Amino acid sequence: MDEPPNLMMPATYDIVWSVVVVLVIVLVATSLISIARSAKGLTASQALVWALLIIFVPIIGAVAWFAIGRRSTSNGNPDADH
């Protein structure tokens, strides 16, 4: 009656965690690219601190960059993208 599990089929949690990891990697890559593009509005030390924050605390750092950091670089530059 009960069929044995298919060992070639990954468990649901494996699939979910794989998707979560890919999303975090995309978020980190996008935020680091955004920092690189905003380099004109940041000093070297500011860019380094943001990049290290994003690398060592990926989700919080990337969300903080998009919520706070990117907005603060465009305040002094009217030509900056929002």
C-alpha positions in Angstrom: 0.0 0.0 0.0 2.6 2.6 1.1 5.1 3.2 -1.7 8.7 3.9 -0.6 9.8 7.5 -1.1 11.6 8.3 -4.3 15.2 8.9 -3.3 15.9 10.9 -6.5 13.2 13.4 -5.7 14.3 16.2 -3.3 12.2 16.9 -0.2 10.1 20.0 -0.2 12.2 21.7 2.3 15.3 21.2 0.1 13.5 23.0 -2.7 12.2 25.8 -0.5 15.7 26.4 1.0 17.2 26.4 -2.5 14.8 29.0 -3.6 15.5 31.1 -0.5 19.2 30.9 -1.0 18.9 32.0 -4.7 16.7 34.9 -3.7 19.2 36.1 -1.0 22.1 35.8 -3.5 20.1 37.9 -6.0 19.3 40.5 -3.3 22.9 40.7 -2.3 24.2 41.0 -5.9 21.6 43.6 -6.7 22.5 45.7 -3.7 26.2 45.5 -4.4 25.7 46.5 -8.0 23.5 49.4 -6.7 26.3 50.5 -4.4 28.8 50.4 -7.3 26.5 52.5 -9.4 26.1 55.0 -6.6 29.8 55.4 -6.0 29.8 59.0 -7.1 27.5 59.9 -4.2 29.5 57.9 -1.6 32.9 58.3 -0.1 35.2 55.2 -0.4 34.8 54.5 3.3 31.0 54.7 3.1 30.9 52.4 0.1 33.2 49.9 2.0 31.0 50.0 5.1 27.8 49.4 3.1 29.4 46.6 1.1 30.8 44.9 4.2 27.4 45.2 5.9 25.7 43.6 2.9 28.2 40.8 2.8 28.3 39.9 6.5 24.6 40.6 7.2 23.0 39.9 3.8 19.3 40.4 4.2 19.4 43.2 6.8 22.2 45.0 5.0 20.7 44.8 1.6 17.3 46.0 2.8 18.9 48.8 4.8 20.8 49.9 1.7 17.7 50.0 -0.4 15.7 51.7 2.4 18.2 54.2 3.7 21.6 54.2 1.9 20.4 54.6 -1.7 18.0 57.4 -0.7 20.8 59.3 1.2 23.1 59.3 -1.8 20.5 60.9 -4.1 19.7 63.8 -1.8 22.5 65.9 -3.0 22.3 64.9 -6.6 19.2 65.9 -8.5 20.2 63.8 -11.5 20.3 60.6 -9.5 17.8 57.8 -10.2 15.2 57.2 -7.5 
